[in-house]
Amino acid sequence: MDEVVQTLKKIEQNYKLFQQQQFSFIRALEHTREEAHDSVRPVSSIVQVQCYKDHHCYNATDRRILNMFISICNDLRNLCQKLGTVHPGDSVSNGLVEKCKVLLNDSNDLTAIRATYPHGVVNYLSWEEARNRYGGVVSLIPIVIDTMREWITYMTSHLLPNERECKRCKYEDPRLKNKAPWVPPGKNTY
């Protein structure tokens, strides 16, 4: 479980760097869409971003930021595979893992998803960009990271053993039943 948490922290650090360059990411998508003569259709999948990078990207800066997006998605996909193997879980945890897998599927349609508060990634886009072109692809990573955090929180609080549980439950230690009788203060019997 600690390995999953550390991996997610590393991905979050990479995402913070990516998030600082969101305008570069949007410009790279604009440039590659123009080269592909695909200005009408919204960016709707990871495969579409990969295709733009592989076949229509001629600028090193654009290629770097598109690679960063694809790399983060691949890291999240690998972590998602690891989540299912860490602990078998129950229906709630398995549902969270399945949600991540569906979102990170290469051909999944991202046009309908939008990150909500506290993520402002969609707020930085113009209204038309957010609504029609890039809202889904920009929202993908924060939604998946939030879902993975939710999985970690759920697993640590519900399914994984916890040392504090014995203090909260009604279990009585059998050793405490044989304690010495109460002796008033100041009257030692030795």
C-alpha positions as CSV (number, residue, x, y, z in Angstrom):
1,M,0.0,0.0,0.0
2,D,2.9,2.4,0.8
3,E,4.2,1.8,-2.7
4,V,0.9,2.8,-4.2
5,V,0.8,6.0,-2.2
6,Q,4.4,6.9,-3.1
7,T,3.7,6.2,-6.8
8,L,0.6,8.4,-6.7
9,K,2.6,11.2,-5.0
10,K,5.2,11.0,-7.8
11,I,2.5,11.2,-10.5
12,E,0.9,14.2,-8.7
13,Q,4.3,16.0,-8.7
14,N,4.5,15.4,-12.5
15,Y,0.9,16.6,-12.9
16,K,1.7,19.8,-11.0
17,L,4.5,20.5,-13.6
18,F,2.1,19.7,-16.4
19,Q,-0.6,21.8,-14.9
20,Q,1.7,24.8,-14.8
21,Q,2.1,24.4,-18.6
22,Q,-1.6,23.9,-19.4
23,F,-1.6,26.9,-21.9
24,S,1.3,25.2,-23.7
25,F,-0.7,22.0,-23.8
26,I,-3.7,23.8,-25.3
27,R,-1.5,25.6,-27.9
28,A,0.1,22.3,-28.8
29,L,-3.3,20.8,-29.4
30,E,-4.3,23.8,-31.4
31,H,-1.2,23.6,-33.6
32,T,-1.5,19.8,-34.2
33,R,-5.2,20.1,-34.9
34,E,-4.5,22.8,-37.5
35,E,-1.8,20.5,-39.1
36,A,-4.3,17.6,-39.1
37,H,-7.0,19.8,-40.7
38,D,-9.2,18.7,-37.8
39,S,-10.4,22.0,-36.3
40,V,-14.1,21.0,-36.0
41,R,-13.9,17.8,-34.0
42,P,-13.2,18.1,-30.2
43,V,-10.2,16.3,-28.7
44,S,-12.0,13.3,-27.3
45,S,-9.5,10.5,-26.5
46,I,-5.9,9.7,-25.5
47,V,-5.5,8.0,-28.8
48,Q,-6.4,11.2,-30.6
49,V,-3.7,13.1,-28.6
50,Q,-1.2,10.3,-29.4
51,C,-2.1,10.5,-33.1
52,Y,-1.7,14.3,-33.2
53,K,1.7,13.9,-31.6
54,D,2.9,11.1,-33.8
55,H,1.7,12.4,-37.2
56,H,1.0,16.1,-37.0
57,C,3.5,17.6,-34.5
58,Y,6.5,19.4,-35.9
59,N,7.4,21.6,-33.0
60,A,9.7,20.3,-30.2
61,T,7.9,22.2,-27.4
62,D,4.5,20.8,-28.6
63,R,5.9,17.3,-28.8
64,R,7.4,17.6,-25.2
65,I,4.1,18.7,-23.6
66,L,2.0,16.2,-25.5
67,N,4.5,13.5,-24.4
68,M,4.2,14.7,-20.9
69,F,0.4,14.3,-21.0
70,I,0.6,10.8,-22.5
71,S,3.3,9.8,-20.0
72,I,1.2,10.8,-17.1
73,C,-1.8,8.9,-18.5
74,N,0.5,5.8,-18.9
75,D,1.7,6.1,-15.3
76,L,-1.8,6.4,-14.1
77,R,-2.8,3.4,-16.1
78,N,0.1,1.3,-14.7
79,L,-0.9,2.4,-11.1
80,C,-4.5,1.5,-11.8
81,Q,-3.4,-2.0,-12.8
82,K,-1.4,-2.2,-9.5
83,L,-4.4,-1.0,-7.4
84,G,-6.3,-4.2,-8.4
85,T,-3.5,-6.4,-7.3
86,V,-2.6,-4.7,-4.0
87,H,-5.8,-5.9,-2.2
88,P,-8.8,-7.8,-3.6
89,G,-11.1,-5.2,-2.1
90,D,-14.9,-5.2,-2.1
91,S,-17.5,-3.8,-4.6
92,V,-16.8,-0.1,-3.7
93,S,-13.0,-0.3,-4.1
94,N,-13.4,-2.5,-7.3
95,G,-15.8,0.1,-8.6
96,L,-13.3,2.9,-8.1
97,V,-10.6,0.9,-9.9
98,E,-12.9,0.1,-12.7
99,K,-13.8,3.8,-13.1
100,C,-10.1,4.6,-13.4
101,K,-9.6,1.8,-16.0
102,V,-12.6,3.1,-18.1
103,L,-11.4,6.7,-18.0
104,L,-7.8,5.7,-18.9
105,N,-8.9,3.5,-21.8
106,D,-7.2,4.8,-24.9
107,S,-10.4,5.0,-27.0
108,N,-12.7,6.3,-24.2
109,D,-14.7,9.3,-25.2
110,L,-13.7,12.2,-22.9
111,T,-16.0,14.9,-24.3
112,A,-18.6,14.5,-21.5
113,I,-16.3,14.6,-18.4
114,R,-15.4,17.8,-16.6
115,A,-13.3,18.4,-13.5
116,T,-15.2,20.2,-10.8
117,Y,-14.2,22.2,-7.7
118,P,-11.4,22.3,-6.4
119,H,-9.9,21.8,-9.8
120,G,-9.7,25.0,-11.9
121,V,-8.3,23.4,-15.0
122,V,-11.5,23.9,-17.0
123,N,-11.8,27.5,-15.6
124,Y,-8.6,28.5,-17.3
125,L,-10.1,27.8,-20.8
126,S,-12.3,30.1,-22.7
127,W,-16.0,29.2,-22.7
128,E,-15.9,27.7,-26.2
129,E,-12.7,25.7,-25.5
130,A,-14.1,24.4,-22.2
131,R,-17.4,23.4,-23.6
132,N,-16.5,22.1,-27.0
133,R,-12.8,21.3,-27.6
134,Y,-10.6,20.6,-24.6
135,G,-12.6,20.3,-21.4
136,G,-12.6,16.5,-21.3
137,V,-9.0,16.0,-22.1
138,V,-7.9,18.6,-19.6
139,S,-10.2,17.1,-16.9
140,L,-9.0,13.5,-17.3
141,I,-5.9,13.5,-15.1
142,P,-7.4,15.4,-12.1
143,I,-10.5,13.2,-12.1
144,V,-8.4,10.0,-12.2
145,I,-6.1,11.3,-9.5
146,D,-9.1,12.1,-7.3
147,T,-10.6,8.6,-7.8
148,M,-7.3,7.0,-6.9
149,R,-7.1,9.1,-3.7
150,E,-10.6,8.1,-2.9
151,W,-9.6,4.4,-3.4
152,I,-6.6,4.8,-1.0
153,T,-8.8,6.6,1.6
154,Y,-11.4,3.9,1.4
155,M,-9.0,1.0,1.6
156,T,-7.1,2.4,4.6
157,S,-10.3,3.2,6.5
158,H,-12.4,0.2,5.6
159,L,-10.5,-2.8,4.5
160,L,-6.9,-2.8,5.5
161,P,-6.0,-3.7,9.1
162,N,-5.7,-0.8,11.4
163,E,-3.9,-0.7,14.8
164,R,-6.3,1.8,16.3
165,E,-9.3,-0.5,15.8
166,C,-8.9,-2.3,19.1
167,K,-9.1,0.9,21.1
168,R,-12.4,1.8,19.4
169,C,-14.1,-1.6,19.5
170,K,-15.7,-3.2,22.5
171,Y,-13.1,-6.0,22.7
172,E,-11.9,-6.6,26.3
173,D,-8.4,-7.9,26.9
174,P,-8.7,-11.0,29.0
175,R,-5.5,-10.0,30.9
176,L,-7.3,-7.0,32.4
177,K,-9.9,-9.2,34.2
178,N,-7.2,-10.4,36.7
179,K,-6.0,-7.1,38.0
180,A,-5.2,-6.4,41.6
181,P,-8.0,-5.1,43.9
182,W,-8.0,-1.3,44.5
183,V,-5.9,-0.1,47.3
184,P,-6.5,3.4,48.8
185,P,-3.7,5.8,48.3
186,G,-1.1,5.9,51.1
187,K,-1.9,2.4,52.3
188,N,0.7,0.2,50.7
189,T,0.6,-3.4,51.7
190,Y,4.2,-4.4,51.2
